[in-house]
């Protein structure tokens, strides 16, 4: 067992939002003149691999804390989303909510119905009687978010809001609006680009 590093910064971030934005910019953002193929099938010179942040110890905590703050006062009983992007987020929110004495359950939407047992699309202890917030890490067209919304509703859940960590601003809000909801995002791609431009 090693002694803790006395130089390590273990204090809570003074500005959680600024700290999470900095992590996204340094850990998750990529630029390439050749471009990337996104999950949506579109090409872009910018790629945001949110899992580099959401699976990071500080990043996971900050995501859980900031998303939970957005959900307070809405009566949310479950956070859920499509695997794999939403998995770290729903786990983080559930954990932070427990630590703060306001427990919210986590649920994961499968990409295909379970091929055995109940044949369900949704994993977790979620109670259909409690409202659901659908989470996603980075949204482009919103296809994954809409897929999760539809699966929850088909299973008898009431989905009342949708939140993303990063919105690329390429149609996701409009797609979610078609499902009668408003998509909120902690950050946009422009927020990340603006942060990077401010760096020396």
N, C-alpha and C positions, 0 to 999 in steps of 0.2 A: 504494500500500500504506500502510495506516495503522498507527501504533504501537499496541501493546496498551494498553488502559485500565488505568492503575496502580491504579484503585479497584475493578477487577473482582475478584470472589472466585473464583479459579481453583483454590484448594486443595481436595483431596478432602474430602467431607463427613465430619465427625467421627462422626456417627451416620447411616449411609446410610439406615436404615429411617425415621428421623424426617425426613430430608431428602426422601425419596420421598413420604411421607405428606403433607408440607407442599406439595409440588408438585401432588399429586392434589387436595388441598383448594382450592388457589388457581387451578390451571389447568383442572382437569377437572370439578369439581363445579358443578352448576347447580341452582337451586331456582326453582320457578314455582308460583304458586297455581293457574294454569290447567292445569298438568300437562304431561307429555311422553308420547308414545307410544314405548315401548321396542321393541327388536328383536323381543322375544318377543310383541309385540302388546299387552302390558299397559300400563296407564296408571300414572304415578307423578308425584308432586310433585318427585321428585329424579331428576336425570340425571347420569351419570358418563361423560363423553366422554374415555375413557382415552387416545385418540390425541393429545390436546393435551399429554399428559405423555410418552407413549412415543415420540413423534416430536420431543420437545425434546432438545437435546444432553445436558444433565445427566440428564434423566429416562430417556433410552435407556440411558445408562451404568449408572445406579442399578438399573434393571430387570434388565439383564443380570447385574450383580454379585449382586443379592439372589436372583434365580432360580437362578443357577449355584450359589450357596451351598446352596440347598435340594436341589439335585440331586447334590451331591458324595457319593461313596460308594455310589451306586446302580447304577453300571455303565451309565449312559445313554449311548447313542451318537448319538442324534438327538433334537432338539426340533422339534416341528411343531404346526401348528394350522390352523384354517380361516381363509382370507383373508376379511376384511382385518384383523380385530382382532388376530390372532396374528402378522401379518407383522413388525411392528417388534420384537416380543418375541423371536421365534426368531432374528432377525438379531442382536439385541443379545447374546443368550446365546452364539451362535456366535462373535461377535467377541471378547467378553470371555474366553471359554474359550480361544481361540487365544492371546490376550495372556498368559494365565496358564499356558500350556503344557499345557493339558488339553483339546484340541480336541473339540468336539461339533458335529456337522453340523446344518444347518437344513433343514427341509422345509416346504412350503406345500401345504395341501389346497385344491383348487379347489372352487368351489361347483357346478360341473358338469364332467363329464369332458371332457377336451380333444377337440375336434371333428375333429382331424387327427392325423397321426403315430401315436403309440402309443395315443392315446385314454385316457391315464392320468388319474387323479384327483390324483396327487401330483407336485409339482415339487421338484427338488432332488437332491443327490447321495447321499441317505440309503441306507444299507445295511440291507436287511431282516434281516440276521443280528444287528443290534445293537438293544438295547431302546430304545423310544421314550417320551419324556415329551410329553404333549399339553398345549399352553399356550393360554390365552385371556386376553383383557384384562379384560373385566367380564362376569360370568355372572349370569343371572337364573334362567331355567328350566333352563339347561344344554344347550339344544338344539344350539348350535354345537359345544360340546365333545364331546357324544355323537356328532354327525355326523362329526367328525374322528376320533374313536376308531374308529368303524365303518369308515371308509374305509381307515385304516391297517391294521386287522385283515384286511379283505378283500384287501388287497394283500400280505398275508403277513408283516406286521410284528407284533412283540410289544410291545403298549403296556403299560407297567408302572406309570405314574402320570400324574396330571393335576393341573396347577397353574394357578391364576388369579391375576391381579393384584388384582382386587377381586371379592368375592362379595357380591351383594345379599341373599343369604339367603332366596331365594324358590323353592327347589326344585332348584337345580343339584346340590347334594351328593347328594340322593336319586336324581336321574337318573343320575349317574355311578356311584353305588353299584350300580345295576341292571346296570351293565356290569362289575361285579366289581372296581371300583377305588375309591379314596378321593380325593375332590377336596380339595386343599389350596389355601389362598389366602394371599397376603401380607397382604391387608387385607380388612376387611368394610366395608359401607356404614356401619355403626355406628362403626367406627374413624374414618372421615372426619367424621361428624357430631360425634363427641366432640372431635376436634381443633378443629373450627370453634367449638364452644362454649367452648373454652379461650382463644380469641383475644380480645384486648381490643376 
